[in-house]
Amino acid sequence: MRSKGEGSAEHFNVPRVMVLDDALEYIDDSELVEVTPKSVRIRKIVMDELDEKRRHRGIIK
């Protein structure tokens, strides 16, 4: 029998707050830092997973 409270506790990671210098030190070679007036964001250079695999195989540059 399952208890009433089981599975209802969800855990979300809190975004890491960084300034521009910290974000530039934190990123990997496959990432970019986007700077807007309200935020600093880290994102992947290639957003599509299939294109990322092709790029690693040398098909797309």
DRENSESE-327026 format. One record per atom (N, C-alpha, C): residue in one letter; x, y negated, z. Coordinates in steps of 0.05 Angstrom, whole numbers, plus 5000, padded with zeros to 4 digits. Layout:
BEGIN
aXYZ;...
***
This chain:
BEGIN
m501750235000;m500050005000;m501849755000;r501149564985;r502649314982;r501649115002;s503548965014;s502748755033;s501748515018;k500248345031;k499048115018;k501147905009;g503147865024;g505147655017;g507347744998;e507447994991;e509548094975;e509347984946;g511547884936;g511647794908;g510747504905;s509847374925;s508747104922;s510946894927;a513146974939;a515246784944;a517046764920;e516746544905;e518446504881;e520746314889;h523046364876;h525446214883;h526346064857;f526545804859;f527545644836;f530145514844;n532045524825;n534545394830;n534245094827;v535344934845;v535244644844;v537444554825;p536844364806;p538944274788;p541244144803;r543644194793;r546044074805;r546243784797;v546443604815;v546743324809;v549743264805;m550343154781;m553143094774;m553242824761;v555542704765;v556142454750;v557642534724;l558042354707;l559242414681;l561942554683;d563642464700;d566342584703;d566142874712;d564342934731;d563943204741;d562843384718;a561043284703;a559843444681;a561943514660;l563643324653;l565743364634;l567743574643;e568343584669;e570143784680;e568844064681;y566144064684;y564644314689;y564044474664;i563844334641;i562844464616;i564844664605;d563744844589;d565345044574;d565744944546;d567445084530;d567945004503;d565445024485;s563445174493;s560945204477;s558745014486;e559444814502;e557444634513;e558044344507;l556044174508;l556243884505;l555043744529;v555843494533;v554643334554;v553043114540;e550443104546;e548642904535;e548342684556;v548742434548;v548442214567;v546242034557;t544241994573;t542041804568;t542041594590;p540441384587;p540441184608;p539441294635;k537841504635;k536841614660;k538141864670;s539642004653;s540642264661;s543242344647;v544542544658;v546842674645;v546142964644;r546143084619;r545243354616;r547543514603;i547643774610;i549543954598;i547844144581;r548644184555;r547144374538;r549044524520;k548144744509;k549744904490;k550044754464;i552244784450;i552644664423;i550744794404;v550645064403;v548845214386;v546545314403;m544145214397;m541845284413;m540545554406;d540945634381;d539745884371;d541646114376;e540646324389;e542246554396;e543446694372;l541846714351;l542746854326;l544946694313;d544746434312;d546846264300;d549446284317;e549146304343;e551446334361;e552946594355;k551546814351;k552747064344;k554147054318;r552846924298;r554146894271;r556646724273;r556546514289;r558846334292;r561246484304;h560746664323;h562846814335;h564047024316;r562447114297;r563347304277;r564747164254;g564546894252;g565946744231;g564246694207;i561646764208;i559946724184;i559146434182;i558546294204;i557746014204;i559945854219;k560645624208;k562645464222;k561445224234;
***
